[in-house]
C-alpha cells in the first residue's frame, strides 16, 4: 500500500459518500493513511480514522447510529418550537453539543484515544481538525493553534475538538475558549474552510501524496 495523507470535506450528508469512497480505497488496499484532517463531518471521519477505525467500522457506525440522540436539549428547549427559539436566544444555538461530545468521546475511548497526546507521532499530531474562531475572525487548526489560547495541545480532548468543528452556527451552541482574560466563540470550521486540502502542504517535495475526499455535483 502507498503511504498517503487524507483530507475530508465537511458537508453533513456528504459524510456518507466519504465513507463509501473510503470503503473502496480499503477494498483495493490503495493507501495506508499517515495523517488525516477534516472539517465538520470530515473532522468526525478524520478523528475516527486517526484513532484506528477502518472504513468497514465507519460504515457500521453510520448504519447503527441514531443521530437524534446527539441533539441534547435543556428543560426550556424541550418545549416544542418556542423552546428551541428560547434556547437559541439564550445560548446562541438550539443544541449545546454536550451529548455529541460525550458520544464521540465514548467511540474514541474504545480505541484508547482521549487527548491529542494519544495521536502524537514524532512530536506532531496525526490528526488535524479545522474550526473557526468567529470572535477573532480566524481559522483554527487543532490542536496546533491551541497554544495561542494558552492551552497545551497534548492535553486537549479530541472529542471536544471535533465538537468545535461540527458546531454549526445557530444550530449548536458555540464552544467558548478563554485566554488572557478574553473569550472566543468557536464554531463549525466550514465557516472559513470546508475543505482544508492544503493543510499538509510543504515547501519541498512531500514524502507522500495527499488524497482529498470532496464531492461535487456532476456537470
N, C-alpha and C positions, 0 to 999 in steps of 0.2 A: 504493500500500500504506500501511496505517496503521502508524505507529511504535508499538512496544509493548515492554515488558519481559516476560521469561518466567521462570517458576519451575517447576522439575521435582521431583516427588516421588521419594523413594527407594523401594526395594522389589524389588530383584532382577529377577525375570522381568517385572515391570511395565514395565521399560525398553523391551521390545519393543513394548508398547502405546503408549508415549510416542512412539517413532519413527514408528509408524503415524499417530498424531494430528498429528505434525509434518509428515508427508508430505501429509496432507490440507490443512493450512494452506498448505503450499508450492504445492500444485497449484492452489489458488484464489487465490493471491497475496494472502493475507489480511493478513499482518503483516511488518514489517521490524524484526527484533529489535535492540534497542538495548543493553540489559543483560540478563544471564542469571544464574540462580542455581540451585543444586540440592544435594541431599543424596544420598550413596551413589551408586546408579546414575544418579540425577538429576544428580549432580556430573559424572559422566563425560559425559553428554549436554550439559550446560551448557558444559563446557570445550571440547568439540568444536565446538559452535555458535559460541562466542566466538572460536575460532581460525579460523573461516571455512568449516567443513564444512556442507554442505547436508543436508536430510533424506534426499535420494537417496544421498548419501555415507554417511550413518549406516546406512541400510538395507543398503548393500553391505558395510559393515564388520561389521554384525550377522550377515549371512549367511556371510561368509568367515572370521570369527574363530573360532579353536579356543580356547575359554576355558580348557581344561585346561592350555594352555601357560603360563598366568599363575600357576599354582599350583606355585611352586617349593618344593623340599624340600632340606634339608641331608642329610648322609650318614646321620645317625641316623634321620631321618624316612623314608628310603627303605625301611626295614624295615616291612612291612605291619602295620597295626593298632598294634602295640607302638610302632613308630617314631613314629606320629602322637601317641600318648599321651605319649611322652617329649618330643616336640617341644613339646607344649602345656605340660607341667610346666616345661620349661627356659626357653621363650621366651614364655609366656603366649599362645601361638597355634600352630596346626598349620602355618601357612604364613607366610613372612616378608613377602611382598608386594613383594620386590625385582623379580621378573620382571614383575609388573603395572606397577610404576613405570617400568621400562625400556621395556615395550611401549607404555605410554601416552605416554612421552616421545618415542618414535620417530614415533608418529602425529601428535603436536602439532608436532614438528620439521618435518614435511612442509609445514606452513603457516607456518613461521618463528616458532613460539611455543615459548619455553623458560621464560621467567620472567614474573612478573606485569607487569613493566615493558613487555612486548610487547603487553599488553592494556589499557594505560592510555589514557584519553581525558579531557582536561581535568583531569588530576591524580587521576582515580578509575579503579579497575579496572572494566572492563565485565563482569567475572566475579566472582561471589561464591560461595564454597564453604563449606558448613556441616560442621563436625566437632565432636567432643566431647572436652573435657579431663576425664577421669574422676578425675584426681588433685585438681584444684581444683574439680571438680563444676560446670563451666560450659560453656555453648555457645560455640563459636568461629565467627566469621565471618572467613573467609580471603579476601584477605590482610590485612584491616584490623586484626584483633586480634593479629597477629604483633608489633606494636610493644610489646605488654605483655610479650613474651618477649625484648625487646632485639634483635629481628630486623627488618631492613629489608624491608618488604613488596615493594618493587620488585624485589629481588634473589632472591626466593624462587621455587623451582621450582614451576611449575603442576602438573606430573606428581606431585610429592610431595604437594601439597595434595590432589589427587584421591585419591591413595593413602590419606591420612589419613581422608578421608570415607568410603571403602569398607572400612576396616579393621574388619570385623565382629568383635566380641569373641569370643575363644576360637577363632576361625577364622583370622584374620590376626593376626600379632604387632602390638601397638600401636606407633605411631611415638613416639619419645622426643624431647621438646623440653626443653632445659636453659636456665634463665635464673636469674641471681642465685644460683647455687650449688644450685638445686633442680631436680629433673627431673619433668616432667609426662608422663603417658601419654595419647596422643591416639588416639581410635578413631572408628568409624562415627558420622557425625552423626545417624543415625536414633535413637541412644540418647536424644537430647534434643529433636530437632526434625526429623521426617521430611519435613515439607512447609513450608518457610520462606516462606510466601506473603506475610508482612508485611515481608520484608527490604528492599523498595524503598519502603515507606510514607514519606510526608512529611506534615508538619502541614497544609500548604496543598493546594490543588488540584493534582494531579500533572500533569506535562507530557503524559503519555500513559498509557494503561491498563497494568495488569499482568495477564498471562494465566497462570493456573495450570494445570499439567498433573497431574491427580490422578485415579486410577482407583478406582472404588467398585463393589462388587457390586450388581447390580440388585436392587431390592426384589421 
